[in-house]
Amino acid sequence: MFIIQNSKYLDILSKLGIEGAHPGGINLTKEIFKRENINRKSYILDVGCGTGQTAAYLAYKYGAKVTGIDINPTMVAKARRRMKKNHLPIKIIQGSAEKIPLPDNLFDFIISESVLSFVNKPKALKEIFRLLKIGGRFIAIEHTINERLKKEEENEIKQFYGFDSLTMKKDWVALMKLAGFEHIRIQKNTSIDSMLNIHYFNDIEPEFYDIMRKHFNILSKYEGKLSYRIYSCTK
Ligand SMILES: C[S@@+](CC[C@H](N)C(=O)[O-])C[C@H]1O[C@@H](n2cnc3c(N)ncnc32)[C@H](O)[C@@H]1O
């Protein structure tokens, strides 16, 4: 049995026709992977793959052998549908980032795009480290707070998104080091915006609009305080 965190925000993301749901969008993903050495022999895991946009891109563009895992059954169904429709041989697993049912040292790259904020970070990072080959790389696009927030501010953000905790740059680095990662690099990206790619709005209940409105309100209220970074590191 999977424990799905209490997040109305993630619930709506899974129900809406959202292509991808991480800061920077697919354009940032494309930029990041241009700099990596990926080819047909690369084994890649997308942790918290959502509807599978990144996984599909990596398989299509580089011919890489990609696996996706996500805890949410609606996301998993959409990702599987996408792979079938595009004839992509990508395995999508329904499971938790905190306990991934795959053997050690399997992947050359693991990516998480706006996922670790929602989970138990030490557990998920331990799993990611275990699954990487020696010399393999982990790349994460993750929410990062630029300063410590007041308790009520923190609670507002955590409760709305269902984040496990709010994390500063130095906290992410400490967590990655604790899991065993080396050569940790951090990049701030401001050139690519953080819009979601919302595709269609069929049969959407009014509550969903309220949630999206709240999402954009939080983004503007905490502008400069809540942003994201690109973390990359090596096993
Ligand atoms: C903001 S969405 C990002 C989805 C995708 N990475 C993307 O960029 O489009 C967060 C995703 O993390 C997944 N997720 C949340 N907790 C998880 C967990 N414990 N294990 C695996 N996936 C999880 C959610 O179901 C959701 O698909």
The ligand as an SDF file (V2000), in Angstrom:
LIG
                    3D

 27 29  0  0  0  0  0  0  0  0999 V2000
    4.9110   18.5700   -8.9690 C   0  0  0  0  0  0  0  0  0  0  0  0
    4.6820   16.9730   -9.6140 S   0  0  0  0  0  0  0  0  0  0  0  0
    6.0700   16.8010  -10.7430 C   0  0  0  0  0  0  0  0  0  0  0  0
    5.8630   15.7030  -11.7500 C   0  0  0  0  0  0  0  0  0  0  0  0
    6.9610   15.5540  -12.7950 C   0  0  0  0  0  0  0  0  0  0  0  0
    8.2570   15.3200  -12.2060 N   0  0  0  0  0  0  0  0  0  0  0  0
    6.9980   16.7640  -13.7010 C   0  0  0  0  0  0  0  0  0  0  0  0
    7.9680   17.5200  -13.6550 O   0  0  0  0  0  0  0  0  0  0  0  0
    6.0430   16.9650  -14.4420 O   0  0  0  0  0  0  0  0  0  0  0  0
    5.2210   15.9520   -8.2700 C   0  0  0  0  0  0  0  0  0  0  0  0
    5.1100   14.4860   -8.5610 C   0  0  0  0  0  0  0  0  0  0  0  0
    5.6930   13.7390   -7.4830 O   0  0  0  0  0  0  0  0  0  0  0  0
    4.8950   12.5970   -7.2690 C   0  0  0  0  0  0  0  0  0  0  0  0
    5.1660   12.1130   -5.9090 N   0  0  0  0  0  0  0  0  0  0  0  0
    4.8200   12.7050   -4.7460 C   0  0  0  0  0  0  0  0  0  0  0  0
    5.2390   11.9530   -3.7070 N   0  0  0  0  0  0  0  0  0  0  0  0
    5.8650   10.8760   -4.2320 C   0  0  0  0  0  0  0  0  0  0  0  0
    6.5110    9.7450   -3.6830 C   0  0  0  0  0  0  0  0  0  0  0  0
    6.6010    9.5470   -2.3680 N   0  0  0  0  0  0  0  0  0  0  0  0
    7.0530    8.8350   -4.5210 N   0  0  0  0  0  0  0  0  0  0  0  0
    6.9700    9.0040   -5.8770 C   0  0  0  0  0  0  0  0  0  0  0  0
    6.3540   10.0500   -6.4590 N   0  0  0  0  0  0  0  0  0  0  0  0
    5.8200   10.9810   -5.6480 C   0  0  0  0  0  0  0  0  0  0  0  0
    3.4810   13.0950   -7.4850 C   0  0  0  0  0  0  0  0  0  0  0  0
    2.5680   12.0680   -7.6890 O   0  0  0  0  0  0  0  0  0  0  0  0
    3.6710   13.9950   -8.6970 C   0  0  0  0  0  0  0  0  0  0  0  0
    3.5270   13.2880   -9.8980 O   0  0  0  0  0  0  0  0  0  0  0  0
  1  2  1  0
  2  3  1  0
  2 10  1  0
  3  4  1  0
  4  5  1  0
  5  6  1  0
  5  7  1  0
  7  8  2  0
  7  9  1  0
 10 11  1  0
 11 12  1  0
 11 26  1  0
 12 13  1  0
 13 14  1  0
 13 24  1  0
 14 15  1  0
 14 23  1  0
 15 16  2  0
 16 17  1  0
 17 18  1  0
 17 23  2  0
 18 19  1  0
 18 20  2  0
 20 21  1  0
 21 22  2  0
 22 23  1  0
 24 25  1  0
 24 26  1  0
 26 27  1  0
M  CHG  2   2   1   9  -1
M  END
$$$$
